[in-house]
Amino acid sequence: MSQLTIGKLAQAAQVSVETIRYYERRQLIEQPPKPAQGYRRYPKTTLARVLFIKRAQELGFTLEEIDNLLALGESHCEEVQGLAEGKLAEVRAKINDLHRLEQVLEHLLIQCRTNPDNAVCPIVESLQPPSEQS
């Protein structure tokens, strides 16, 4: 299994063939030359690269950021660290946003549970645009 067809590569990486082709179009992986007869053969290093891409996506990196990581792969750690610090800041901001959303939803649910007027739902009401006052 030193060389893989696109189907075997996709299967080994647990992605679709279209994902492999997409990564080729995005130039995240190299497309091997097609022989006169037969199928393209991908080296095992391509499998490792696809697995790296998938793992980085699971961690929240975009394909553009992954492309930068791959380009920085042979650079100094400081450059990679800068990219990771930026991603960490984004993750922390999302966590803060989710905490705020959690508090708002908890507050709305309490209002809904204690609502004496079942005709008007505080949750739906909070989503309505503010009415214009004259």
N, CA, C and O atoms as a printed pandas DataFrame, in Angstrom:
     atom_number atom_name residue_name chain_id  residue_number  x_coord  y_coord  z_coord
0              1         N          MET        A               1    0.835   -1.194    0.000
1              2        CA          MET        A               1    0.000    0.000    0.000
2              3         C          MET        A               1    0.876    1.254    0.000
3              4         O          MET        A               1    0.576    2.216    0.707
4              5         N          SER        A               2    1.936    1.251   -0.771
5              6        CA          SER        A               2    2.800    2.423   -0.830
6              7         C          SER        A               2    2.212    3.489   -1.751
7              8         O          SER        A               2    2.539    4.668   -1.622
8              9         N          GLN        A               3    1.363    3.087   -2.662
9             10        CA          GLN        A               3    0.703    4.020   -3.570
10            11         C          GLN        A               3   -0.793    3.723   -3.558
11            12         O          GLN        A               3   -1.201    2.562   -3.533
12            13         N          LEU        A               4   -1.600    4.769   -3.577
13            14        CA          LEU        A               4   -3.048    4.608   -3.461
14            15         C          LEU        A               4   -3.769    5.230   -4.647
15            16         O          LEU        A               4   -3.364    6.282   -5.142
16            17         N          THR        A               5   -4.829    4.586   -5.100
17            18        CA          THR        A               5   -5.709    5.228   -6.079
18            19         C          THR        A               5   -6.512    6.278   -5.329
19            20         O          THR        A               5   -6.509    6.298   -4.099
20            21         N          ILE        A               6   -7.189    7.138   -6.048
21            22        CA          ILE        A               6   -7.965    8.185   -5.398
22            23         C          ILE        A               6   -9.058    7.588   -4.506
23            24         O          ILE        A               6   -9.338    8.116   -3.430
24            25         N          GLY        A               7   -9.668    6.497   -4.949
25            26        CA          GLY        A               7  -10.705    5.848   -4.152
26            27         C          GLY        A               7  -10.152    5.279   -2.855
27            28         O          GLY        A               7  -10.758    5.435   -1.795
28            29         N          LYS        A               8   -9.004    4.621   -2.937
29            30        CA          LYS        A               8   -8.375    4.046   -1.743
30            31         C          LYS        A               8   -7.878    5.150   -0.807
31            32         O          LYS        A               8   -7.954    5.013    0.414
32            33         N          LEU        A               9   -7.372    6.235   -1.378
33            34        CA          LEU        A               9   -6.938    7.374   -0.578
34            35         C          LEU        A               9   -8.120    7.954    0.190
35            36         O          LEU        A               9   -8.036    8.195    1.395
36            37         N          ALA        A              10   -9.225    8.176   -0.524
37            38        CA          ALA        A              10  -10.417    8.729    0.110
38            39         C          ALA        A              10  -10.918    7.806    1.216
39            40         O          ALA        A              10  -11.273    8.260    2.304
40            41         N          GLN        A              11  -10.942    6.526    0.931
41            42        CA          GLN        A              11  -11.409    5.548    1.917
42            43         C          GLN        A              11  -10.502    5.545    3.151
43            44         O          GLN        A              11  -10.992    5.546    4.280
44            45         N          ALA        A              12   -9.216    5.542    2.944
45            46        CA          ALA        A              12   -8.267    5.518    4.057
46            47         C          ALA        A              12   -8.368    6.782    4.910
47            48         O          ALA        A              12   -8.175    6.734    6.125
48            49         N          ALA        A              13   -8.669    7.907    4.271
49            50        CA          ALA        A              13   -8.779    9.181    4.983
50            51         C          ALA        A              13  -10.196    9.434    5.496
51            52         O          ALA        A              13  -10.441   10.416    6.198
52            53         N          GLN        A              14  -11.117    8.554    5.146
53            54        CA          GLN        A              14  -12.532    8.684    5.520
54            55         C          GLN        A              14  -13.141    9.994    5.025
55            56         O          GLN        A              14  -13.829   10.703    5.759
56            57         N          VAL        A              15  -12.863   10.289    3.759
57            58        CA          VAL        A              15  -13.460   11.430    3.073
58            59         C          VAL        A              15  -13.974   10.930    1.730
59            60         O          VAL        A              15  -13.756    9.775    1.367
60            61         N          SER        A              16  -14.649   11.790    1.003
61            62        CA          SER        A              16  -15.135   11.403   -0.315
62            63         C          SER        A              16  -14.076   11.674   -1.379
63            64         O          SER        A              16  -13.133   12.434   -1.159
64            65         N          VAL        A              17  -14.251   11.048   -2.517
65            66        CA          VAL        A              17  -13.363   11.299   -3.655
66            67         C          VAL        A              17  -13.454   12.771   -4.048
67            68         O          VAL        A              17  -12.456   13.384   -4.428
68            69         N          GLU        A              18  -14.656   13.332   -3.955
69            70        CA          GLU        A              18  -14.827   14.748   -4.293
70            71         C          GLU        A              18  -14.030   15.646   -3.358
71            72         O          GLU        A              18  -13.539   16.694   -3.778
72            73         N          THR        A              19  -13.897   15.249   -2.099
73            74        CA          THR        A              19  -13.082   16.019   -1.155
74            75         C          THR        A              19  -11.625   16.019   -1.604
75            76         O          THR        A              19  -10.958   17.052   -1.566
76            77         N          ILE        A              20  -11.139   14.865   -2.026
77            78        CA          ILE        A              20   -9.759   14.778   -2.525
78            79         C          ILE        A              20   -9.591   15.703   -3.727
79            80         O          ILE        A              20   -8.613   16.446   -3.812
80            81         N          ARG        A              21  -10.531   15.657   -4.643
81            82        CA          ARG        A              21  -10.445   16.518   -5.834
82            83         C          ARG        A              21  -10.503   18.000   -5.458
83            84         O          ARG        A              21   -9.812   18.837   -6.038
84            85         N          TYR        A              22  -11.347   18.294   -4.473
85            86        CA          TYR        A              22  -11.452   19.682   -4.007
86            87         C          TYR        A              22  -10.122   20.149   -3.412
87            88         O          TYR        A              22   -9.678   21.264   -3.686
88            89         N          TYR        A              23   -9.492   19.308   -2.606
89            90        CA          TYR        A              23   -8.195   19.657   -2.037
90            91         C          TYR        A              23   -7.151   19.860   -3.134
91            92         O          TYR        A              23   -6.270   20.711   -3.012
92            93         N          GLU        A              24   -7.255   19.081   -4.194
93            94        CA          GLU        A              24   -6.352   19.269   -5.326
94            95         C          GLU        A              24   -6.587   20.629   -5.982
95            96         O          GLU        A              24   -5.640   21.356   -6.281
96            97         N          ARG        A              25   -7.861   20.966   -6.202
97            98        CA          ARG        A              25   -8.179   22.267   -6.819
98            99         C          ARG        A              25   -7.702   23.423   -5.940
99           100         O          ARG        A              25   -7.257   24.450   -6.450
100          101         N          ARG        A              26   -7.795   23.258   -4.638
101          102        CA          ARG        A              26   -7.344   24.284   -3.696
102          103         C          ARG        A              26   -5.829   24.256   -3.502
103          104         O          ARG        A              26   -5.265   25.082   -2.783
104          105         N          GLN        A              27   -5.183   23.292   -4.154
105          106        CA          GLN        A              27   -3.732   23.098   -4.096
106          107         C          GLN        A              27   -3.236   22.804   -2.677
107          108         O          GLN        A              27   -2.130   23.183   -2.293
108          109         N          LEU        A              28   -4.094   22.113   -1.910
109          110        CA          LEU        A              28   -3.691   21.653   -0.587
110          111         C          LEU        A              28   -2.908   20.347   -0.691
111          112         O          LEU        A              28   -2.050   20.049    0.141
112          113         N          ILE        A              29   -3.224   19.570   -1.739
113          114        CA          ILE        A              29   -2.479   18.352   -2.035
114          115         C          ILE        A              29   -2.153   18.359   -3.524
115          116         O          ILE        A              29   -2.837   18.992   -4.329
116          117         N          GLU        A              30   -1.097   17.641   -3.862
117          118        CA          GLU        A              30   -0.699   17.568   -5.271
118          119         C          GLU        A              30   -1.436   16.443   -5.982
119          120         O          GLU        A              30   -1.642   15.363   -5.428
120          121         N          GLN        A              31   -1.824   16.715   -7.203
121          122        CA          GLN        A              31   -2.413   15.666   -8.040
122          123         C          GLN        A              31   -1.267   14.987   -8.784
123          124         O          GLN        A              31   -0.527   15.632   -9.528
124          125         N          PRO        A              32   -1.128   13.681   -8.576
125          126        CA          PRO        A              32   -0.036   13.006   -9.286
126          127         C          PRO        A              32   -0.309   12.959  -10.781
127          128         O          PRO        A              32   -1.464   13.034  -11.200
128          129         N          PRO        A              33    0.739   12.836  -11.593
129          130        CA          PRO        A              33    0.524   12.749  -13.042
130          131         C          PRO        A              33   -0.230   11.468  -13.387
131          132         O          PRO        A              33   -0.076   10.438  -12.731
132          133         N          LYS        A              34   -1.041   11.559  -14.425
133          134        CA          LYS        A              34   -1.792   10.379  -14.859
134          135         C          LYS        A              34   -0.937    9.595  -15.849
135          136         O          LYS        A              34   -0.454   10.139  -16.842
136          137         N          PRO        A              35   -0.760    8.308  -15.558
137          138        CA          PRO        A              35    0.023    7.502  -16.504
138          139         C          PRO        A              35   -0.758    7.291  -17.805
139          140         O          PRO        A              35   -1.970    7.505  -17.848
140          141         N          ALA        A              36   -0.072    6.880  -18.841
141          142        CA          ALA        A              36   -0.717    6.639  -20.134
142          143         C          ALA        A              36   -1.851    5.629  -19.993
143          144         O          ALA        A              36   -2.898    5.766  -20.626
144          145         N          GLN        A              37   -1.637    4.628  -19.171
145          146        CA          GLN        A              37   -2.685    3.643  -18.906
146          147         C          GLN        A              37   -2.816    3.478  -17.394
147          148         O          GLN        A              37   -1.821    3.479  -16.670
148          149         N          GLY        A              38   -4.031    3.342  -16.938
149          150        CA          GLY        A              38   -4.243    3.119  -15.514
150          151         C          GLY        A              38   -4.686    4.374  -14.778
151          152         O          GLY        A              38   -5.145    5.348  -15.376
152          153         N          TYR        A              39   -4.536    4.319  -13.483
153          154        CA          TYR        A              39   -5.022    5.379  -12.595
154          155         C          TYR        A              39   -3.869    6.134  -11.954
155          156         O          TYR        A              39   -2.756    5.625  -11.822
156          157         N          ARG        A              40   -4.172    7.369  -11.559
157          158        CA          ARG        A              40   -3.190    8.125  -10.792
158          159         C          ARG        A              40   -2.927    7.377   -9.490
159          160         O          ARG        A              40   -3.822    6.737   -8.939
160          161         N          ARG        A              41   -1.721    7.462   -9.016
161          162        CA          ARG        A              41   -1.334    6.822   -7.757
162          163         C          ARG        A              41   -0.801    7.895   -6.806
163          164         O          ARG        A              41    0.102    8.660   -7.144
164          165         N          TYR        A              42   -1.382    7.925   -5.618
165          166        CA          TYR        A              42   -1.004    8.901   -4.606
166          167         C          TYR        A              42   -0.038    8.266   -3.613
167          168         O          TYR        A              42   -0.263    7.140   -3.170
168          169         N          PRO        A              43    1.027    8.968   -3.260
169          170        CA          PRO        A              43    1.952    8.417   -2.264
170          171         C          PRO        A              43    1.321    8.469   -0.866
171          172         O          PRO        A              43    0.358    9.203   -0.640
172          173         N          LYS        A              44    1.866    7.694    0.056
173          174        CA          LYS        A              44    1.361    7.668    1.431
174          175         C          LYS        A              44    1.444    9.041    2.092
175          176         O          LYS        A              44    0.664    9.355    2.991
176          177         N          THR        A              45    2.392    9.848    1.642
177          178        CA          THR        A              45    2.522   11.191    2.215
178          179         C          THR        A              45    1.265   12.025    1.963
179          180         O          THR        A              45    0.935   12.912    2.750
180          181         N          THR        A              46    0.568   11.739    0.865
181          182        CA          THR        A              46   -0.677   12.455    0.583
182          183         C          THR        A              46   -1.749   12.074    1.604
183          184         O          THR        A              46   -2.523   12.925    2.042
184          185         N          LEU        A              47   -1.792   10.807    1.977
185          186        CA          LEU        A              47   -2.736   10.375    3.012
186          187         C          LEU        A              47   -2.449   11.111    4.312
187          188         O          LEU        A              47   -3.375   11.595    4.964
188          189         N          ALA        A              48   -1.198   11.200    4.694
189          190        CA          ALA        A              48   -0.837   11.912    5.923
190          191         C          ALA        A              48   -1.265   13.373    5.843
191          192         O          ALA        A              48   -1.717   13.951    6.832
192          193         N          ARG        A              49   -1.121   13.958    4.678
193          194        CA          ARG        A              49   -1.491   15.371    4.502
194          195         C          ARG        A              49   -3.012   15.554    4.593
195          196         O          ARG        A              49   -3.488   16.506    5.213
196          197         N          VAL        A              50   -3.766   14.646    3.978
197          198        CA          VAL        A              50   -5.234   14.730    4.049
198          199         C          VAL        A              50   -5.683   14.556    5.503
199          200         O          VAL        A              50   -6.575   15.270    5.962
200          201         N          LEU        A              51   -5.085   13.634    6.213
201          202        CA          LEU        A              51   -5.430   13.431    7.627
202          203         C          LEU        A              51   -5.085   14.668    8.456
203          204         O          LEU        A              51   -5.820   15.024    9.377
204          205         N          PHE        A              52   -3.974   15.317    8.133
205          206        CA          PHE        A              52   -3.601   16.568    8.795
206          207         C          PHE        A              52   -4.665   17.637    8.539
207          208         O          PHE        A              52   -5.079   18.342    9.460
208          209         N          ILE        A              53   -5.101   17.752    7.295
209          210        CA          ILE        A              53   -6.105   18.749    6.920
210          211         C          ILE        A              53   -7.398   18.499    7.691
211          212         O          ILE        A              53   -7.991   19.430    8.237
212          213         N          LYS        A              54   -7.831   17.244    7.734
213          214        CA          LYS        A              54   -9.075   16.911    8.430
214          215         C          LYS        A              54   -8.965   17.206    9.932
215          216         O          LYS        A              54   -9.901   17.728   10.536
216          217         N          ARG        A              55   -7.829   16.872   10.520
217          218        CA          ARG        A              55   -7.645   17.128   11.955
218          219         C          ARG        A              55   -7.638   18.632   12.226
219          220         O          ARG        A              55   -8.233   19.086   13.203
220          221         N          ALA        A              56   -6.985   19.390   11.387
221          222        CA          ALA        A              56   -6.951   20.844   11.558
222          223         C          ALA        A              56   -8.361   21.431   11.423
223          224         O          ALA        A              56   -8.714   22.363   12.145
224          225         N          GLN        A              57   -9.162   20.893   10.507
225          226        CA          GLN        A              57  -10.544   21.349   10.363
226          227         C          GLN        A              57  -11.341   21.034   11.624
227          228         O          GLN        A              57  -12.143   21.853   12.074
228          229         N          GLU        A              58  -11.124   19.855   12.193
229          230        CA          GLU        A              58  -11.815   19.493   13.436
230          231         C          GLU        A              58  -11.484   20.472   14.557
231          232         O          GLU        A              58  -12.309   20.729   15.434
232          233         N          LEU        A              59  -10.278   21.012   14.520
233          234        CA          LEU        A              59   -9.861   21.979   15.533
234          235         C          LEU        A              59  -10.361   23.387   15.229
235          236         O          LEU        A              59  -10.121   24.310   16.008
236          237         N          GLY        A              60  -11.054   23.560   14.107
237          238        CA          GLY        A              60  -11.655   24.846   13.788
238          239         C          GLY        A              60  -10.901   25.703   12.800
239          240         O          GLY        A              60  -11.298   26.841   12.549
240          241         N          PHE        A              61   -9.822   25.192   12.230
241          242        CA          PHE        A              61   -9.082   25.966   11.234
242          243         C          PHE        A              61   -9.812   25.901    9.897
243          244         O          PHE        A              61  -10.331   24.852    9.516
244          245         N          THR        A              62   -9.848   27.024    9.191
245          246        CA          THR        A              62  -10.424   27.068    7.852
246          247         C          THR        A              62   -9.413   26.488    6.866
247          248         O          THR        A              62   -8.241   26.316    7.202
248          249         N          LEU        A              63   -9.867   26.188    5.652
249          250        CA          LEU        A              63   -8.937   25.671    4.644
250          251         C          LEU        A              63   -7.852   26.694    4.307
251          252         O          LEU        A              63   -6.711   26.320    4.036
252          253         N          GLU        A              64   -8.192   27.950    4.322
253          254        CA          GLU        A              64   -7.187   28.986    4.057
254          255         C          GLU        A              64   -6.130   28.994    5.166
255          256         O          GLU        A              64   -4.933   29.106    4.900
256          257         N          GLU        A              65   -6.596   28.874    6.413
257          258        CA          GLU        A              65   -5.654   28.832    7.528
258          259         C          GLU        A              65   -4.798   27.558    7.472
259          260         O          GLU        A              65   -3.610   27.583    7.793
260          261         N          ILE        A              66   -5.416   26.452    7.060
261          262        CA          ILE        A              66   -4.678   25.193    6.935
262          263         C          ILE        A              66   -3.616   25.323    5.851
263          264         O          ILE        A              66   -2.495   24.840    6.007
264          265         N          ASP        A              67   -3.974   25.977    4.756
265          266        CA          ASP        A              67   -3.002   26.217    3.692
266          267         C          ASP        A              67   -1.811   26.990    4.246
267          268         O          ASP        A              67   -0.660   26.681    3.936
268          269         N          ASN        A              68   -2.100   28.004    5.074
269          270        CA          ASN        A              68   -1.012   28.772    5.701
270          271         C          ASN        A              68   -0.191   27.896    6.638
271          272         O          ASN        A              68    1.036   27.993    6.662
272          273         N          LEU        A              69   -0.862   27.039    7.412
273          274        CA          LEU        A              69   -0.145   26.134    8.310
274          275         C          LEU        A              69    0.776   25.207    7.528
275          276         O          LEU        A              69    1.923   24.980    7.911
276          277         N          LEU        A              70    0.256   24.676    6.426
277          278        CA          LEU        A              70    1.061   23.782    5.598
278          279         C          LEU        A              70    2.263   24.522    5.021
279          280         O          LEU        A              70    3.365   23.976    4.956
280          281         N          ALA        A              71    2.045   25.760    4.607
281          282        CA          ALA        A              71    3.154   26.560    4.057
282          283         C          ALA        A              71    4.171   26.884    5.147
283          284         O          ALA        A              71    5.369   26.980    4.884
284          285         N          LEU        A              72    3.678   27.051    6.375
285          286        CA          LEU        A              72    4.565   27.378    7.486
286          287         C          LEU        A              72    5.186   26.139    8.116
287          288         O          LEU        A              72    6.039   26.242    8.998
288          289         N          GLY        A              73    4.756   24.980    7.664
289          290        CA          GLY        A              73    5.197   23.726    8.260
290          291         C          GLY        A              73    6.697   23.593    8.411
291          292         O          GLY        A              73    7.176   22.956    9.349
292          293         N          GLU        A              74    7.435   24.183    7.505
293          294        CA          GLU        A              74    8.886   24.102    7.575
294          295         C          GLU        A              74    9.499   25.413    8.047
295          296         O          GLU        A              74   10.712   25.611    7.969
296          297         N          SER        A              75    8.638   26.309    8.541
297          298        CA          SER        A              75    9.113   27.602    9.029
298          299         C          SER        A              75    9.418   27.512   10.523
299          300         O          SER        A              75    9.315   26.458   11.149
300          301         N          HIS        A              76    9.790   28.651   11.049
301          302        CA          HIS        A              76   10.049   28.739   12.483
302          303         C          HIS        A              76    8.741   28.604   13.252
303          304         O          HIS        A              76    7.679   29.004   12.774
304          305         N          CYS        A              77    8.832   28.051   14.414
305          306        CA          CYS        A              77    7.664   27.820   15.267
306          307         C          CYS        A              77    6.941   29.132   15.587
307          308         O          CYS        A              77    5.726   29.131   15.787
308          309         N          GLU        A              78    7.666   30.238   15.638
309          310        CA          GLU        A              78    7.064   31.526   15.972
310          311         C          GLU        A              78    5.946   31.897   14.996
311          312         O          GLU        A              78    4.920   32.443   15.400
312          313         N          GLU        A              79    6.144   31.602   13.728
313          314        CA          GLU        A              79    5.130   31.934   12.720
314          315         C          GLU        A              79    3.879   31.083   12.917
315          316         O          GLU        A              79    2.759   31.588   12.835
316          317         N          VAL        A              80    4.070   29.809   13.175
317          318        CA          VAL        A              80    2.938   28.909   13.421
318          319         C          VAL        A              80    2.244   29.330   14.712
319          320         O          VAL        A              80    1.016   29.312   14.801
320          321         N          GLN        A              81    3.027   29.703   15.696
321          322        CA          GLN        A              81    2.472   30.138   16.976
322          323         C          GLN        A              81    1.571   31.350   16.787
323          324         O          GLN        A              81    0.507   31.435   17.401
324          325         N          GLY        A              82    1.985   32.282   15.947
325          326        CA          GLY        A              82    1.164   33.472   15.683
326          327         C          GLY        A              82   -0.186   33.105   15.101
327          328         O          GLY        A              82   -1.210   33.664   15.495
328          329         N          LEU        A              83   -0.193   32.169   14.169
329          330        CA          LEU        A              83   -1.452   31.720   13.573
330          331         C          LEU        A              83   -2.320   31.028   14.622
331          332         O          LEU        A              83   -3.530   31.248   14.672
332          333         N          ALA        A              84   -1.706   30.197   15.456
333          334        CA          ALA        A              84   -2.451   29.486   16.497
334          335         C          ALA        A              84   -2.996   30.462   17.540
335          336         O          ALA        A              84   -4.101   30.265   18.047
336          337         N          GLU        A              85   -2.246   31.498   17.863
337          338        CA          GLU        A              85   -2.725   32.493   18.821
338          339         C          GLU        A              85   -3.938   33.239   18.272
339          340         O          GLU        A              85   -4.877   33.535   19.010
340          341         N          GLY        A              86   -3.914   33.538   16.982
341          342        CA          GLY        A              86   -5.078   34.183   16.357
342          343         C          GLY        A              86   -6.297   33.299   16.414
343          344         O          GLY        A              86   -7.399   33.776   16.686
344          345         N          LYS        A              87   -6.117   32.001   16.159
345          346        CA          LYS        A              87   -7.231   31.056   16.211
346          347         C          LYS        A              87   -7.760   30.939   17.642
347          348         O          LYS        A              87   -8.971   30.866   17.854
348          349         N          LEU        A              88   -6.854   30.921   18.622
349          350        CA          LEU        A              88   -7.265   30.841   20.019
350          351         C          LEU        A              88   -8.109   32.055   20.409
351          352         O          LEU        A              88   -9.100   31.920   21.126
352          353         N          ALA        A              89   -7.722   33.220   19.943
353          354        CA          ALA        A              89   -8.502   34.433   20.225
354          355         C          ALA        A              89   -9.906   34.318   19.619
355          356         O          ALA        A              89  -10.889   34.711   20.248
356          357         N          GLU        A              90   -9.997   33.783   18.406
357          358        CA          GLU        A              90  -11.308   33.581   17.780
358          359         C          GLU        A              90  -12.160   32.606   18.581
359          360         O          GLU        A              90  -13.349   32.842   18.794
360          361         N          VAL        A              91  -11.553   31.517   19.023
361          362        CA          VAL        A              91  -12.278   30.504   19.796
362          363         C          VAL        A              91  -12.785   31.110   21.093
363          364         O          VAL        A              91  -13.936   30.894   21.472
364          365         N          ARG        A              92  -11.939   31.863   21.774
365          366        CA          ARG        A              92  -12.359   32.499   23.033
366          367         C          ARG        A              92  -13.502   33.480   22.804
367          368         O          ARG        A              92  -14.420   33.560   23.621
368          369         N          ALA        A              93  -13.456   34.225   21.707
369          370        CA          ALA        A              93  -14.550   35.162   21.395
370          371         C          ALA        A              93  -15.847   34.398   21.154
371          372         O          ALA        A              93  -16.910   34.830   21.600
372          373         N          LYS        A              94  -15.771   33.265   20.450
373          374        CA          LYS        A              94  -16.965   32.452   20.212
374          375         C          LYS        A              94  -17.512   31.893   21.519
375          376         O          LYS        A              94  -18.726   31.850   21.719
376          377         N          ILE        A              95  -16.620   31.466   22.405
377          378        CA          ILE        A              95  -17.053   30.949   23.702
378          379         C          ILE        A              95  -17.773   32.045   24.478
379          380         O          ILE        A              95  -18.819   31.792   25.075
380          381         N          ASN        A              96  -17.227   33.262   24.476
381          382        CA          ASN        A              96  -17.884   34.389   25.153
382          383         C          ASN        A              96  -19.255   34.660   24.565
383          384         O          ASN        A              96  -20.217   34.896   25.297
384          385         N          ASP        A              97  -19.346   34.625   23.226
385          386        CA          ASP        A              97  -20.640   34.821   22.565
386          387         C          ASP        A              97  -21.630   33.737   22.969
387          388         O          ASP        A              97  -22.802   34.022   23.215
388          389         N          LEU        A              98  -21.165   32.507   23.038
389          390        CA          LEU        A              98  -22.050   31.399   23.429
390          391         C          LEU        A              98  -22.505   31.533   24.879
391          392         O          LEU        A              98  -23.647   31.201   25.195
392          393         N          HIS        A              99  -21.632   32.012   25.765
393          394        CA          HIS        A              99  -22.024   32.236   27.154
394          395         C          HIS        A              99  -23.111   33.307   27.244
395          396         O          HIS        A              99  -24.078   33.166   27.992
396          397         N          ARG        A             100  -22.935   34.383   26.466
397          398        CA          ARG        A             100  -23.958   35.436   26.451
398          399         C          ARG        A             100  -25.279   34.897   25.914
399          400         O          ARG        A             100  -26.342   35.201   26.456
400          401         N          LEU        A             101  -25.216   34.100   24.854
401          402        CA          LEU        A             101  -26.421   33.505   24.284
402          403         C          LEU        A             101  -27.094   32.592   25.307
403          404         O          LEU        A             101  -28.319   32.593   25.435
404          405         N          GLU        A             102  -26.298   31.820   26.029
405          406        CA          GLU        A             102  -26.839   30.937   27.059
406          407         C          GLU        A             102  -27.591   31.736   28.112
407          408         O          GLU        A             102  -28.689   31.349   28.513
408          409         N          GLN        A             103  -27.016   32.845   28.563
409          410        CA          GLN        A             103  -27.665   33.675   29.584
410          411         C          GLN        A             103  -28.967   34.270   29.073
411          412         O          GLN        A             103  -29.969   34.295   29.788
412          413         N          VAL        A             104  -28.951   34.749   27.833
413          414        CA          VAL        A             104  -30.168   35.324   27.249
414          415         C          VAL        A             104  -31.258   34.264   27.140
415          416         O          VAL        A             104  -32.410   34.516   27.490
416          417         N          LEU        A             105  -30.896   33.080   26.655
417          418        CA          LEU        A             105  -31.890   32.005   26.521
418          419         C          LEU        A             105  -32.435   31.568   27.876
419          420         O          LEU        A             105  -33.634   31.325   28.010
420          421         N          GLU        A             106  -31.568   31.467   28.880
421          422        CA          GLU        A             106  -32.034   31.113   30.225
422          423         C          GLU        A             106  -33.031   32.146   30.729
423          424         O          GLU        A             106  -34.075   31.796   31.280
424          425         N          HIS        A             107  -32.704   33.421   30.537
425          426        CA          HIS        A             107  -33.589   34.512   30.979
426          427         C          HIS        A             107  -34.940   34.435   30.249
427          428         O          HIS        A             107  -35.996   34.579   30.865
428          429         N          LEU        A             108  -34.890   34.209   28.942
429          430        CA          LEU        A             108  -36.134   34.122   28.171
430          431         C          LEU        A             108  -36.968   32.915   28.589
431          432         O          LEU        A             108  -38.194   33.010   28.649
432          433         N          LEU        A             109  -36.336   31.797   28.876
433          434        CA          LEU        A             109  -37.068   30.615   29.316
434          435         C          LEU        A             109  -37.729   30.836   30.670
435          436         O          LEU        A             109  -38.847   30.375   30.901
436          437         N          ILE        A             110  -37.049   31.531   31.555
437          438        CA          ILE        A             110  -37.658   31.860   32.856
438          439         C          ILE        A             110  -38.872   32.748   32.648
439          440         O          ILE        A             110  -39.915   32.536   33.267
440          441         N          GLN        A             111  -38.737   33.752   31.769
441          442        CA          GLN        A             111  -39.876   34.629   31.456
442          443         C          GLN        A             111  -41.029   33.826   30.876
443          444         O          GLN        A             111  -42.189   34.055   31.216
444          445         N          CYS        A             112  -40.704   32.883   29.998
445          446        CA          CYS        A             112  -41.735   32.086   29.343
446          447         C          CYS        A             112  -42.460   31.206   30.362
447          448         O          CYS        A             112  -43.686   31.097   30.328
448          449         N          ARG        A             113  -41.708   30.581   31.266
449          450        CA          ARG        A             113  -42.309   29.690   32.268
450          451         C          ARG        A             113  -43.208   30.440   33.237
451          452         O          ARG        A             113  -44.190   29.886   33.732
452          453         N          THR        A             114  -42.880   31.688   33.508
453          454        CA          THR        A             114  -43.659   32.478   34.464
454          455         C          THR        A             114  -44.614   33.448   33.777
455          456         O          THR        A             114  -45.144   34.358   34.416
456          457         N          ASN        A             115  -44.828   33.262   32.508
457          458        CA          ASN        A             115  -45.680   34.149   31.720
458          459         C          ASN        A             115  -47.153   33.925   32.071
459          460         O          ASN        A             115  -47.683   32.836   31.847
460          461         N          PRO        A             116  -47.812   34.942   32.616
461          462        CA          PRO        A             116  -49.237   34.772   32.942
462          463         C          PRO        A             116  -50.131   34.818   31.695
463          464         O          PRO        A             116  -51.253   34.312   31.705
464          465         N          ASP        A             117  -49.623   35.425   30.639
465          466        CA          ASP        A             117  -50.411   35.575   29.415
466          467         C          ASP        A             117  -49.882   34.594   28.375
467          468         O          ASP        A             117  -48.888   34.883   27.709
468          469         N          ASN        A             118  -50.523   33.449   28.225
469          470        CA          ASN        A             118  -50.063   32.432   27.285
470          471         C          ASN        A             118  -50.195   32.857   25.828
471          472         O          ASN        A             118  -49.648   32.200   24.942
472          473         N          ALA        A             119  -50.906   33.937   25.571
473          474        CA          ALA        A             119  -51.096   34.375   24.192
474          475         C          ALA        A             119  -49.847   35.058   23.645
475          476         O          ALA        A             119  -49.578   34.999   22.445
476          477         N          VAL        A             120  -49.091   35.701   24.517
477          478        CA          VAL        A             120  -47.889   36.410   24.079
478          479         C          VAL        A             120  -46.670   35.683   24.656
479          480         O          VAL        A             120  -46.503   35.590   25.872
480          481         N          CYS        A             121  -45.840   35.179   23.772
481          482        CA          CYS        A             121  -44.645   34.438   24.195
482          483         C          CYS        A             121  -43.460   35.400   24.284
483          484         O          CYS        A             121  -43.126   36.059   23.299
484          485         N          PRO        A             122  -42.823   35.489   25.451
485          486        CA          PRO        A             122  -41.679   36.394   25.594
486          487         C          PRO        A             122  -40.526   36.073   24.640
487          488         O          PRO        A             122  -39.800   36.976   24.223
488          489         N          ILE        A             123  -40.353   34.802   24.294
489          490        CA          ILE        A             123  -39.273   34.430   23.384
490          491         C          ILE        A             123  -39.542   34.993   21.996
491          492         O          ILE        A             123  -38.665   35.606   21.387
492          493         N          VAL        A             124  -40.763   34.783   21.493
493          494        CA          VAL        A             124  -41.128   35.300   20.171
494          495         C          VAL        A             124  -41.117   36.821   20.194
495          496         O          VAL        A             124  -40.659   37.463   19.249
496          497         N          GLU        A             125  -41.623   37.387   21.275
497          498        CA          GLU        A             125  -41.675   38.839   21.397
498          499         C          GLU        A             125  -40.266   39.453   21.361
499          500         O          GLU        A             125  -40.070   40.529   20.795
500          501         N          SER        A             126  -39.299   38.772   21.961
501          502        CA          SER        A             126  -37.937   39.314   22.002
502          503         C          SER        A             126  -37.289   39.300   20.619
503          504         O          SER        A             126  -36.344   40.046   20.367
504          505         N          LEU        A             127  -37.792   38.459   19.731
505          506        CA          LEU        A             127  -37.226   38.360   18.393
506          507         C          LEU        A             127  -37.848   39.366   17.411
507          508         O          LEU        A             127  -37.326   39.577   16.317
508          509         N          GLN        A             128  -38.940   39.969   17.806
509          510        CA          GLN        A             128  -39.610   40.961   16.964
510          511         C          GLN        A             128  -38.797   42.248   16.929
511          512         O          GLN        A             128  -38.183   42.617   17.931
512          513         N          PRO        A             129  -38.783   42.937   15.790
513          514        CA          PRO        A             129  -38.078   44.221   15.748
514          515         C          PRO        A             129  -38.797   45.217   16.659
515          516         O          PRO        A             129  -40.017   45.137   16.809
516          517         N          PRO        A             130  -38.075   46.142   17.261
517          518        CA          PRO        A             130  -38.722   47.126   18.139
518          519         C          PRO        A             130  -39.712   47.956   17.343
519          520         O          PRO        A             130  -39.435   48.376   16.220
520          521         N          SER        A             131  -40.876   48.187   17.945
521          522        CA          SER        A             131  -41.892   48.990   17.235
522          523         C          SER        A             131  -41.488   50.449   17.253
523          524         O          SER        A             131  -40.868   50.949   18.191
524          525         N          GLU        A             132  -41.865   51.101   16.181
525          526        CA          GLU        A             132  -41.510   52.510   16.043
526          527         C          GLU        A             132  -42.405   53.333   16.965
527          528         O          GLU        A             132  -43.619   53.138   17.018
528          529         N          GLN        A             133  -41.789   54.239   17.674
529          530        CA          GLN        A             133  -42.541   55.111   18.565
530          531         C          GLN        A             133  -42.565   56.497   17.959
531          532         O          GLN        A             133  -41.590   56.945   17.355
532          533         N          SER        A             134  -43.701   57.176   18.129
533          534        CA          SER        A             134  -43.779   58.527   17.562
534          535         C          SER        A             134  -43.418   59.575   18.546
535          536         O          SER        A             134  -43.436   60.761   18.219
